[in-house]
Amino acid sequence: MKRPAYQRLGIFVIALAIAWLPFLIPLHFLLSYDPNWRSIVTMGILYLEFLILLRLWGREVWGISAVFNYYGLVWNRKNGTEFLNSLAVGLWLTLALFALMVIFGWAFLQPSRHLIKVIFEGLLMSLAVGFAEELVFRGWFLDELERDYGLQISLWTNALIFAAVHFIKPFAEMIRTFPQFPGLVLLGLILVWSKRKFNNRLGSSIGLHAGLVWGYYIIVVGDLVNYSDRVSPWITGVDRNPLAGLMGLCFLGILALFLKVIPLREVGKS
């Protein structure tokens, strides 16, 4: 398609919205009694339509038959190993962050009566989030950017849009939770670096994303930590979100340095 990236992206999003609206409006009324279930069903339909449209887009616009393979969902042992290793890194990095807060006396551990349930729920939820968001942002979206722009412009555009989408909230809340935004940008950069480091396979970025979400889910939903309020939330994380604090930024910075050990280079699709 001989159109600039912003037009291609707009066409794709508009087509997806047109396909989604016939389901969104009826479900809004049919499931009005349960907002949570309504959100799950409508977002599930949206993502299913995204997968269908993505396959059509790859075949009809770019002439790609194995579109999911092209975007990085390579079904082989190497990608699976990278996924599992990155899942463990993301999980233990998050747990280590909270453990360090406990050691410093900024938080205290407390028992959880439903820890096993929370662990398995968190795993399922984090895998769904990691798969869905990485295919969108580090799969389709990043590819569209890289077709028109260099690696650095694509990298920063991808990370900034990723952060902006996750930071949509009332203006007053945006100001109050502003430390979260640079954390989201850094996370977006890390996830692109992770994909590029492993020859454009998505296993590593899916695993890392899921591991970070899983660790956060276990700690917060499991209610394992109670803050001591000895230091500002801007250090430990506004609203108990480690991305919205200096500690979280430091840990993400360590992860970013690790990923940058191997220099980035132009890599082909695999």
C-alpha positions as a LaTeX table, in Angstrom:
\begin{tabular}{lrrr}
\hline
Residue & $x$ (\AA) & $y$ (\AA) & $z$ (\AA) \\
\hline
Met1 & 0.00 & 0.00 & 0.00 \\
Lys2 & 1.69 & 3.17 & $-1.20$ \\
Arg3 & 0.48 & 5.38 & 1.62 \\
Pro4 & 2.42 & 6.90 & 4.54 \\
Ala5 & 2.39 & 5.04 & 7.83 \\
Tyr6 & $-0.03$ & 7.39 & 9.59 \\
Gln7 & $-2.61$ & 6.86 & 6.83 \\
Arg8 & $-2.21$ & 3.09 & 6.88 \\
Leu9 & $-2.57$ & 3.04 & 10.66 \\
Gly10 & $-5.66$ & 5.24 & 10.45 \\
Ile11 & $-7.27$ & 3.01 & 7.82 \\
Phe12 & $-6.62$ & $-0.09$ & 9.92 \\
Val13 & $-8.02$ & 1.46 & 13.12 \\
Ile14 & $-11.12$ & 2.82 & 11.34 \\
Ala15 & $-11.80$ & $-0.57$ & 9.73 \\
Leu16 & $-11.46$ & $-2.26$ & 13.11 \\
Ala17 & $-13.82$ & 0.26 & 14.75 \\
Ile18 & $-16.44$ & $-0.19$ & 12.02 \\
Ala19 & $-16.35$ & $-3.95$ & 12.52 \\
Trp20 & $-16.57$ & $-3.57$ & 16.31 \\
Leu21 & $-19.44$ & $-1.10$ & 16.64 \\
Pro22 & $-22.24$ & $-3.53$ & 15.65 \\
Phe23 & $-21.24$ & $-5.67$ & 18.64 \\
Leu24 & $-20.36$ & $-2.87$ & 21.07 \\
Ile25 & $-23.72$ & $-1.08$ & 21.03 \\
Pro26 & $-26.02$ & $-4.11$ & 21.64 \\
Leu27 & $-23.70$ & $-5.57$ & 24.28 \\
His28 & $-23.66$ & $-2.23$ & 26.09 \\
Phe29 & $-27.37$ & $-2.65$ & 26.78 \\
Leu30 & $-27.58$ & $-6.44$ & 27.05 \\
Leu31 & $-24.82$ & $-6.62$ & 29.67 \\
Ser32 & $-25.53$ & $-3.33$ & 31.43 \\
Tyr33 & $-26.16$ & $-5.24$ & 34.67 \\
Asp34 & $-22.51$ & $-6.36$ & 34.86 \\
Pro35 & $-19.94$ & $-3.77$ & 33.66 \\
Asn36 & $-16.99$ & $-6.12$ & 34.27 \\
Trp37 & $-18.46$ & $-8.94$ & 32.18 \\
Arg38 & $-19.49$ & $-6.43$ & 29.51 \\
Ser39 & $-15.92$ & $-5.14$ & 29.32 \\
Ile40 & $-14.49$ & $-8.66$ & 29.04 \\
Val41 & $-16.88$ & $-9.69$ & 26.26 \\
Thr42 & $-16.59$ & $-6.48$ & 24.23 \\
Met43 & $-12.78$ & $-6.38$ & 24.45 \\
Gly44 & $-12.61$ & $-10.08$ & 23.62 \\
Ile45 & $-14.64$ & $-9.49$ & 20.46 \\
Leu46 & $-12.49$ & $-6.50$ & 19.58 \\
Tyr47 & $-9.30$ & $-8.52$ & 19.83 \\
Leu48 & $-10.74$ & $-11.44$ & 17.86 \\
Glu49 & $-11.64$ & $-8.99$ & 15.10 \\
Phe50 & $-8.14$ & $-7.52$ & 15.32 \\
Leu51 & $-6.65$ & $-10.98$ & 14.69 \\
Ile52 & $-8.93$ & $-11.55$ & 11.70 \\
Leu53 & $-8.24$ & $-8.10$ & 10.26 \\
Leu54 & $-4.51$ & $-8.51$ & 10.87 \\
Arg55 & $-4.47$ & $-11.68$ & 8.81 \\
Leu56 & $-6.40$ & $-10.00$ & 5.99 \\
Trp57 & $-4.15$ & $-6.94$ & 6.21 \\
Gly58 & $-0.97$ & $-8.96$ & 5.94 \\
Arg59 & $-2.24$ & $-10.99$ & 2.99 \\
Glu60 & $-4.07$ & $-8.31$ & 0.99 \\
Val61 & $-1.90$ & $-5.24$ & 1.73 \\
Trp62 & 1.61 & $-6.70$ & 2.06 \\
Gly63 & 1.25 & $-10.10$ & 0.37 \\
Ile64 & 2.25 & $-12.01$ & 3.52 \\
Ser65 & 0.72 & $-15.45$ & 3.92 \\
Ala66 & 2.11 & $-16.48$ & 7.35 \\
Val67 & 1.32 & $-13.11$ & 8.92 \\
Phe68 & 1.61 & $-14.10$ & 12.61 \\
Asn69 & 4.95 & $-15.74$ & 11.95 \\
Tyr70 & 6.08 & $-12.57$ & 10.18 \\
Tyr71 & 5.13 & $-10.37$ & 13.14 \\
Gly72 & 7.19 & $-12.52$ & 15.49 \\
Leu73 & 4.92 & $-15.35$ & 16.66 \\
Val74 & 7.35 & $-18.04$ & 15.57 \\
Trp75 & 6.26 & $-21.41$ & 16.90 \\
Asn76 & 9.58 & $-23.09$ & 17.65 \\
Arg77 & 11.67 & $-24.14$ & 20.65 \\
Lys78 & 13.92 & $-21.09$ & 20.51 \\
Asn79 & 11.03 & $-18.64$ & 20.75 \\
Gly80 & 9.45 & $-20.74$ & 23.50 \\
Thr81 & 12.68 & $-20.77$ & 25.50 \\
Glu82 & 13.05 & $-17.01$ & 25.11 \\
Phe83 & 9.46 & $-16.60$ & 26.30 \\
Leu84 & 9.96 & $-18.72$ & 29.43 \\
Asn85 & 13.28 & $-17.10$ & 30.32 \\
Ser86 & 11.84 & $-13.60$ & 29.91 \\
Leu87 & 8.71 & $-14.55$ & 31.88 \\
Ala88 & 10.95 & $-15.57$ & 34.77 \\
Val89 & 13.03 & $-12.40$ & 34.49 \\
Gly90 & 9.94 & $-10.17$ & 34.55 \\
Leu91 & 8.42 & $-12.04$ & 37.49 \\
Trp92 & 11.54 & $-12.09$ & 39.65 \\
Leu93 & 12.45 & $-8.52$ & 38.83 \\
Thr94 & 9.05 & $-7.36$ & 40.13 \\
Leu95 & 9.24 & $-9.53$ & 43.23 \\
Ala96 & 12.80 & $-8.32$ & 43.89 \\
Leu97 & 11.62 & $-4.71$ & 43.69 \\
Phe98 & 9.02 & $-5.25$ & 46.41 \\
Ala99 & 11.44 & $-7.38$ & 48.45 \\
Leu100 & 13.93 & $-4.51$ & 48.45 \\
Met101 & 11.23 & $-2.15$ & 49.72 \\
Val102 & 10.59 & $-4.57$ & 52.58 \\
Ile103 & 14.32 & $-4.76$ & 53.38 \\
Phe104 & 14.51 & $-0.95$ & 53.47 \\
Gly105 & 11.54 & $-0.85$ & 55.82 \\
Trp106 & 9.36 & 1.01 & 53.32 \\
Ala107 & 6.84 & $-1.84$ & 53.23 \\
Phe108 & 5.83 & $-4.86$ & 55.30 \\
Leu109 & 4.82 & $-8.33$ & 54.22 \\
Gln110 & 1.43 & $-9.59$ & 55.29 \\
Pro111 & $-0.24$ & $-13.00$ & 54.84 \\
Ser112 & $-2.69$ & $-13.72$ & 52.04 \\
Arg113 & $-5.44$ & $-16.32$ & 52.40 \\
His114 & $-5.90$ & $-16.76$ & 48.64 \\
Leu115 & $-2.30$ & $-16.67$ & 47.43 \\
Ile116 & $-2.41$ & $-19.85$ & 45.31 \\
Lys117 & $-5.59$ & $-18.69$ & 43.57 \\
Val118 & $-4.06$ & $-15.25$ & 42.96 \\
Ile119 & $-0.89$ & $-16.78$ & 41.50 \\
Phe120 & $-2.81$ & $-18.84$ & 38.91 \\
Glu121 & $-5.28$ & $-16.06$ & 38.13 \\
Gly122 & $-2.39$ & $-13.66$ & 37.68 \\
Leu123 & $-0.58$ & $-16.04$ & 35.35 \\
Leu124 & $-3.60$ & $-16.43$ & 33.07 \\
Met125 & $-4.35$ & $-12.71$ & 33.05 \\
Ser126 & $-0.73$ & $-11.71$ & 32.48 \\
Leu127 & $-0.31$ & $-14.15$ & 29.58 \\
Ala128 & $-3.43$ & $-12.74$ & 27.93 \\
Val129 & $-2.24$ & $-9.15$ & 28.41 \\
Gly130 & 1.31 & $-9.91$ & 27.28 \\
Phe131 & 0.21 & $-11.75$ & 24.15 \\
Ala132 & $-2.45$ & $-9.23$ & 23.16 \\
Glu133 & $-0.44$ & $-6.05$ & 23.71 \\
Glu134 & 2.81 & $-7.33$ & 22.24 \\
Leu135 & 1.18 & $-8.53$ & 19.03 \\
Val136 & $-0.46$ & $-5.11$ & 18.70 \\
Phe137 & 2.43 & $-2.83$ & 19.70 \\
Arg138 & 5.63 & $-4.78$ & 18.99 \\
Gly139 & 4.08 & $-6.79$ & 16.16 \\
Trp140 & 1.74 & $-4.92$ & 13.81 \\
Phe141 & 2.30 & $-1.32$ & 14.98 \\
Leu142 & 6.10 & $-1.51$ & 15.11 \\
Asp143 & 6.23 & $-3.14$ & 11.68 \\
Glu144 & 4.13 & $-0.37$ & 10.13 \\
Leu145 & 6.46 & 2.25 & 11.64 \\
Glu146 & 9.63 & 0.47 & 10.51 \\
Arg147 & 8.40 & 0.33 & 6.92 \\
Asp148 & 8.57 & 4.16 & 6.72 \\
Tyr149 & 11.03 & 5.27 & 9.39 \\
Gly150 & 14.41 & 4.30 & 10.82 \\
Leu151 & 14.94 & 2.09 & 13.84 \\
Gln152 & 15.30 & 4.96 & 16.31 \\
Ile153 & 12.23 & 6.92 & 15.18 \\
Ser154 & 10.19 & 3.72 & 15.16 \\
Leu155 & 11.50 & 2.81 & 18.60 \\
Trp156 & 10.58 & 6.12 & 20.24 \\
Thr157 & 7.26 & 6.51 & 18.43 \\
Asn158 & 6.23 & 3.02 & 19.45 \\
Ala159 & 7.19 & 3.60 & 23.10 \\
Leu160 & 5.51 & 7.01 & 23.34 \\
Ile161 & 2.24 & 5.80 & 21.79 \\
Phe162 & 2.31 & 2.71 & 24.02 \\
Ala163 & 2.70 & 4.95 & 27.09 \\
Ala164 & 0.04 & 7.43 & 25.93 \\
Val165 & $-2.56$ & 4.69 & 25.33 \\
His166 & $-1.98$ & 3.36 & 28.87 \\
Phe167 & $-2.08$ & 6.87 & 30.37 \\
Ile168 & $-5.54$ & 7.88 & 29.14 \\
Lys169 & $-7.35$ & 9.20 & 32.21 \\
Pro170 & $-8.83$ & 12.47 & 33.53 \\
Phe171 & $-6.36$ & 15.36 & 33.43 \\
Ala172 & $-6.20$ & 15.69 & 37.23 \\
Glu173 & $-5.28$ & 12.00 & 37.50 \\
Met174 & $-2.65$ & 12.40 & 34.79 \\
Ile175 & $-0.97$ & 15.12 & 36.85 \\
Arg176 & $-1.21$ & 13.18 & 40.11 \\
Thr177 & 0.20 & 9.97 & 38.62 \\
Phe178 & 2.65 & 11.61 & 36.20 \\
Pro179 & 5.66 & 9.50 & 37.37 \\
Gln180 & 3.90 & 6.55 & 35.71 \\
Phe181 & 4.33 & 8.06 & 32.24 \\
Pro182 & 8.15 & 7.94 & 32.00 \\
Gly183 & 7.96 & 4.42 & 33.43 \\
Leu184 & 5.59 & 3.39 & 30.66 \\
Val185 & 7.83 & 4.99 & 28.04 \\
Leu186 & 10.88 & 3.14 & 29.39 \\
Leu187 & 8.90 & $-0.11$ & 29.45 \\
Gly188 & 7.88 & 0.47 & 25.83 \\
Leu189 & 11.54 & 0.99 & 24.86 \\
Ile190 & 12.58 & $-2.14$ & 26.72 \\
Leu191 & 9.97 & $-4.29$ & 24.98 \\
Val192 & 11.09 & $-3.09$ & 21.54 \\
Trp193 & 14.75 & $-3.71$ & 22.45 \\
Ser194 & 13.80 & $-7.16$ & 23.68 \\
Lys195 & 12.16 & $-8.07$ & 20.39 \\
Arg196 & 15.03 & $-6.72$ & 18.31 \\
Lys197 & 17.67 & $-8.39$ & 20.47 \\
Phe198 & 16.12 & $-11.77$ & 19.69 \\
Asn199 & 15.93 & $-11.33$ & 15.92 \\
Asn200 & 12.38 & $-9.91$ & 15.89 \\
Arg201 & 10.79 & $-12.88$ & 17.61 \\
Leu202 & 8.00 & $-11.90$ & 20.01 \\
Gly203 & 8.56 & $-14.61$ & 22.62 \\
Ser204 & 10.94 & $-12.53$ & 24.73 \\
Ser205 & 8.81 & $-9.38$ & 24.79 \\
Ile206 & 5.60 & $-11.34$ & 25.49 \\
Gly207 & 7.32 & $-13.20$ & 28.32 \\
Leu208 & 8.88 & $-10.09$ & 29.82 \\
His209 & 5.63 & $-8.11$ & 29.65 \\
Ala210 & 3.65 & $-11.00$ & 31.14 \\
Gly211 & 6.22 & $-11.59$ & 33.88 \\
Leu212 & 6.13 & $-7.96$ & 35.03 \\
Val213 & 2.31 & $-7.96$ & 35.06 \\
Trp214 & 2.23 & $-11.33$ & 36.85 \\
Gly215 & 4.54 & $-10.20$ & 39.64 \\
Tyr216 & 2.55 & $-6.99$ & 40.12 \\
Tyr217 & $-0.73$ & $-8.95$ & 40.20 \\
Ile218 & 0.56 & $-11.37$ & 42.83 \\
Ile219 & 1.77 & $-8.58$ & 45.13 \\
Val220 & $-1.09$ & $-6.10$ & 44.72 \\
Val221 & $-4.15$ & $-8.32$ & 44.17 \\
Gly222 & $-2.82$ & $-10.82$ & 46.68 \\
Asp223 & $-2.41$ & $-7.88$ & 49.10 \\
Leu224 & 0.99 & $-9.19$ & 50.20 \\
Val225 & 2.54 & $-5.80$ & 50.95 \\
Asn226 & 1.48 & $-2.95$ & 53.21 \\
Tyr227 & 3.38 & 0.32 & 52.82 \\
Ser228 & 4.88 & 2.01 & 55.88 \\
Asp229 & 4.57 & 5.56 & 54.45 \\
Arg230 & 8.11 & 6.31 & 55.62 \\
Val231 & 9.01 & 7.64 & 52.18 \\
Ser232 & 7.13 & 9.48 & 49.44 \\
Pro233 & 4.95 & 7.45 & 47.03 \\
Trp234 & 7.01 & 9.07 & 44.29 \\
Ile235 & 9.79 & 6.73 & 45.42 \\
Thr236 & 7.84 & 3.53 & 46.07 \\
Gly237 & 5.15 & 4.15 & 43.44 \\
Val238 & 2.00 & 6.26 & 43.32 \\
Asp239 & $-1.09$ & 4.14 & 44.01 \\
Arg240 & 1.17 & 1.13 & 44.71 \\
Asn241 & 2.20 & 1.06 & 41.06 \\
Pro242 & 5.98 & 0.46 & 40.84 \\
Leu243 & 6.07 & 2.06 & 37.39 \\
Ala244 & 4.95 & 5.31 & 39.04 \\
Gly245 & 7.95 & 5.59 & 41.34 \\
Leu246 & 11.71 & 6.06 & 41.39 \\
Met247 & 12.33 & 2.48 & 42.53 \\
Gly248 & 10.47 & 1.07 & 39.55 \\
Leu249 & 12.32 & 3.34 & 37.15 \\
Cys250 & 15.65 & 2.20 & 38.61 \\
Phe251 & 14.77 & $-1.47$ & 38.18 \\
Leu252 & 13.58 & $-0.89$ & 34.61 \\
Gly253 & 16.82 & 1.00 & 33.98 \\
Ile254 & 18.82 & $-2.05$ & 35.09 \\
Leu255 & 16.78 & $-4.23$ & 32.74 \\
Ala256 & 17.33 & $-1.75$ & 29.89 \\
Leu257 & 21.10 & $-1.84$ & 30.45 \\
Phe258 & 21.02 & $-5.63$ & 30.36 \\
Leu259 & 19.19 & $-5.64$ & 27.04 \\
Lys260 & 21.65 & $-3.13$ & 25.59 \\
Val261 & 24.68 & $-5.33$ & 26.29 \\
Ile262 & 24.31 & $-6.77$ & 22.78 \\
Pro263 & 24.37 & $-3.82$ & 20.33 \\
Leu264 & 21.23 & $-3.34$ & 18.24 \\
Arg265 & 21.55 & $-3.75$ & 14.52 \\
Glu266 & 19.35 & $-3.92$ & 11.48 \\
Val267 & 17.79 & $-7.36$ & 11.55 \\
Gly268 & 15.59 & $-9.15$ & 9.11 \\
Lys269 & 12.25 & $-10.75$ & 9.76 \\
Ser270 & 12.39 & $-14.40$ & 10.73 \\
\hline
\end{tabular}
